[in-house]
Amino acid sequence: MTIREQVKKHDQLSIEIKLEFPFSPKKNTKYDNYYVNIFLFLPNALDINKHSYTKENFYNSLKTYIRFTTPHFTLKQILKGKESPLRKLKKIIDDYIVSPNKEKENDFETYTKRFCSVFGTSARRAVNRILRKKEVSDREKAISEFTVQIKKIRSAFRTLEPSVEKSGNKNLMDIFHFADEYQSILLERNLFVLITTLESKKVKCSKEHLDKLNDLVLQEMSYRESKGYPSVAYAHRSNEYVLHRAARLKKFIESNLFLNTDTRKDGVVVEQVLFALAAGLAMVFATSVAFVSQMIYGNLTLPFFIALVISYMFKDRIKELVRIYLNKKQHKFVQDFRTDIYDQQYKKIGFLKESFGFVKHKHLPAAILEARNSMRITEITNRALGEKIILHRNRVKIFNKKVKAIKDFAGTTEILRLNISDFTKNMDDPEKEVFIKTKNGFKRGFAKRVYNLNMILSYSDEKEEKLKLYKLMVNRNGIQRIERYKYDNK
């Protein structure tokens, strides 16, 4: 299975699910199909059901983003190798200087932005690898390599500035400086995470290696200050412009990744056909009653008039009942919404379909039910406690033949951010007073009151299905933590 998934807390009341769908390695593949089902199990105590939590509530709480997946490079691969992003960028600059034109200018902007995206992703992955090292010696060796590689990359990128200046194009110089500043900010953010984790003593590291990282931060801040970049924070200032500047730069640089979308209700034609069919069936009943009554009672008689009124009364009810029945059946084949996906040139490259609904335990697939049972931490079954199950279905189809940038990216990424504030409003107080046992007896204290929201991700590429299990510990103040369960569904 090549799909990558990541679940994390976006903010105190939102979870972020990131799904990376790779492009097919086969060149003759016309399209890729990916299916993702998100099952969310909610305790009955939250009073979440199809009446209190509708489709409108769910989709108002959900934000979906579609973008290209940044190709994976190590820090070493950025500098060296046939596919080195830095070498490619240098070649584009040299080509522009030889014969400048608008197309080459656009290529410079595109590949400069992509270089920044690759640099940011590689730096983040390198930081995560450092923090995952179990041995202190391995971690310190990785820190030394990280600082050396980062300095080389930043230095190599800066050496391109004279060539860009030589082009005499002010737009190119502005783009280069924006990219230079943004890389520095990205590096500073990753160093902030790394240094903060190391200083918390959760992950051990010598003072010598911590100093190396601190020196790197200071070097980048001093560099931005020397270049006059307005993204350096100073003491005794609000520094609000620093965050605003970083956000604007991020939007500009990452515009090369995000795709354009157009969302509309799915199955509108099918829905109207079904409604017409319901009206037709109701009309058949009313007309049949009218014909039979006319044959029995004749025209302009009281019994015929009463039969006609009754038939029209039932006609409306039959129409509504048939409409409801057919509307439920159509959701097996039609989704709630369809989102067409376009590249930066507004050429359609795929679509996303999604639907929402509540399901019952007895209708769960066997694999999902087995996975859910594996998550129980007590002997009290959910049949005794009760729970509601939300299902969000997701289908992504990408037309590989129409993706011009397929060679420059690893695939597409879907980011879902779900706000769970509707789930927390009926929760009890986040703390409860309890007796705490001590050596000399007991004392009064407080225990945290949390609710377990269990989530199962089921995704496939039409060949293999994978299940990922998560438990969200939530109270009225928001998400406390997210735990991942180890589970093998083979």
C-alpha positions, 0 to 999 in steps of 0.5 A: 500500500503506497497511500500515506496517512497522518492524523494530528491535532490542528488546533484545540478543537480540530483534527487534521487528516492528511492523505497522500495519494501517489501517482501510478508508477506505470506510465500507461496508467490513464487514471488512479482511483483511491477510496477512503472511509472515515468511521467515527465512533461517538459515545451516546452521552454526547447526544450526537445523532442524525437529528441533532447533527445533520449533513449541513453541520458536518460539512460546515465543520469540514474543510478540504484542501487538495494539492500536489504532494511534494517529492521526497528528497533527503538534504543530500539529494537536494544538492547532488544527483541527477534530479537535484532541485538545486541543479535544475533551478540553476539550469533554468536561470542560466537558460533565461540569461542566454535567451530571456522570454516570458515562458522561461520567466514563468519556469523560474518562478515555478521551480523556485517555489518548488525548491522552497517546498522541497527544502521545507519538507526535507528539513521537517523530515530530517528533524523528525528522524533526529527526534526518532533516534533512540541512542544519544550518540546516533541523535548527536551524529544526526544533528551534526550532519543536519547542520552541515547539510543545511548550511551547504544548501542555504549557501548554495542557494544564495550563490545563485543571487548574482546570476539572477541579478545578471538577468536584469529582471526585477520580477525575478529578483523579487521572487528570489528574495521572497524564496530566500526569506521563506526558506530562512523562516521555514528553517527557523520553524523546524529548528524551533521544534527541534530545540524545544523538544531537546530542551524539554529533556524528553529527548537527551542531547549534549549542550555542545549539539544544542549550541550548534542548533542555537547558533544556526538560528542566530545565523539565519536571523542575522542574515535576514536582518542584514538583507533587510527582510522584515521577518525578524522578531525583536524584544519589546515589540508585538511582532505581529507583522512577523507572523503576517509576513510569514503567512503571506510568503507561505501563500505565495510560495505554496501556490505552486502546490495547491490545486483549484477546485469547483464543488457542487452537489452530486447526482442532481440529474439522478435526483430529479429523475427519481423525484419525477418517478415518485410523482409519476407513481403517485399519479398512477395511483390517483388516476387508477382510483378515478377511473375505477370510481367512475366505472362503479359510481358514474360521473357527478355522483357523491361517492365518485367525488369522495373517492376522488378527494381521498385518492388525491389525499393519498397521492400526495402521501404516496409521492412523499413516501416514494421520494424518501425511499428512492432518495435513500436508495440513491445514496448507494450510487450517488455521493453528496458532493462532487469536487472537480480538481483543476491544475494551475492552468484550470485544466481538469485533472480529476475529481473528488466525491464524498458523502456523509451519514450515520450507520448502525453496528449491524451494517458495519463491514466485518473488518471494521467491526473486528477493528473496532472491537480491538480498541476496547480497553474495558470489558464493558461492551459498546452494546451496553454503553451505546455509541453512534457511528458517523461514516464519511466516504471519500473517492478520489480519481486523478487523470494521470494523462492530463497532469502535465506536472506529474514528473515534478510531484510525487502525487496528490495530497488531500487535507481534511480538517474537522472541527469537533466543537459540536461534539464537545458542547454536551460534555461534562466539566473537564475535571472531577473531584476525587479522593487520592490515595496517599501513604498516610491515607487519602486526600482530595484532588482532581481527575481529568474527565475525557471522552474517547472518540474512536476513529478508523481510517479505511483506505485502498487503491482498488488492490489492497485495503489498509486500516488505521486506528486512532483514539481521540481523548477529548473534553470540553476544553478540546482535544487533549491527545491523539493515540494511534493503535497498532493493528494488522488487518491481514 
